[in-house]
């Protein structure tokens, strides 16, 4: 196979979008959510992994956290990987990392990326479905379970545990 043939082969492969986010909490266990200005609902700090530029999911989550809320923090372990089917767009794989428990000082130093975010808030687990319905809310709940149960990474499909 020549390089041209291989390039043609690669160009014809299916596309998958990659997203990565960080799960930050306070000492009471509430989850840090951000309110995007470009769509309905709330989200975690995170976004699209720039894989074409060689960025890894962990690097993407770190970069997005820095861009969106101004915190330059090392992320902890991978809590969940979620296959999310596409609806009018390619399917996606979402990586969710442990951002840890933030201090009061870290919360007061949050600076929102005004071009994308309207606000942020801390939300107790029981209220998360109201802010994040669907697969994202299920993904966050699965990640919180991983933390509480001290288990391994959760493998998810559309927010549901695979096994």
Buried (B, 14 or more C-beta within 10 A) or exposed (E): EEEEEEEEEEEEEEEEBBBBBBBBBBEEEBBBBBBBEEEEBBBBBBBEBBBEEEBBBBBBBBBBBBBBBBBEBEBEEBBBBBBBEEEEEEBBBBBBBBBBEBEEEBBEEBEBBEEBBEEBEBBEBEEBEEBBEEBBBBBBBBBBBBBEEEEEBBEBEEBEEEE
